[in-house]
């Protein structure tokens, strides 16, 4: 057993690091696509906001840019 120090409230996702925003966006997008009740309030605009600037941080990895493209495609197809 050990004590875990509490250092106050965590930052909002929008202010978190790029790696965390990328992981959270990918996770939320997959839940949203699957129609999960855990993603009922998720919107494509929110996901794109969380992902803003992330692909530029990882220029050698095409996956963040592909994720952004997929979110934009689903948004245009669904009209949401």
N, C-alpha and C positions, 0 to 999 in steps of 0.2 A: 504494500500500500504506500502511496506517496501523494503528496499534495500537489495539485495542479494550480498554479497561480492564475488568478483572474485579473486580466489587464484591461477591463472595460469592454465596451461594445466594439464589435468588429466593424470594419469599414463596409460601406455599401458595395455591392458587386461592381457598380460603375467605377468605383475608385480602387478596385483591387488590381493586382498585377495581371499582366497579359496571359500568363499560363493558366491562372485560375479562371479568368474570363473565358478563355478558349474552352477549357474543360466544362465549365458550367453551361456555356452556350451549346456545345455539342450534346451534352446530356439533356438539357431542356428541349432541344430540337427533336431528339429521338423520342422523348416522352410525348411531345406535341404531335409528332407524326403518327404515333401509335394510338392517339386518342386517349391517353392516360388521364384519369381524373386529377392527377398531381400536376398536370400542365394545363388545366382548364382555363387559367387566366393568362397563359403565355400568348404573346402576339409576335408576329414576324418582325414588327418594328422594334419591339423590346430586344429580341435576339440580335438584330442588326446593330442596335445601340451598344449592347454588351460586346459585340465583336469589333466595334469600330477601332481601327488602328492596329488590330492584332495581326492581320496578314502582313502588314508592312514590317512588323518586328521579326517575322520568320520568313524572309524572302526566299530562302533556299528550300523551304518545305511548301509544296503546293496545296497541302490539305486545308490550311485555314482559308485560303482563297476559294477552294472548292466548296467548303462549308458555307461561306458567304454566298456563293453562286447558287447553291442548292436552296438556301433560305429565300433568296430573291425569286427563284423559280417557283417555289411553293406559294409564295406570297402572290405572284402574278396569276398563277393558276387558280388559287382559291379566292382571290379577291379580298383577302384579309390582310 
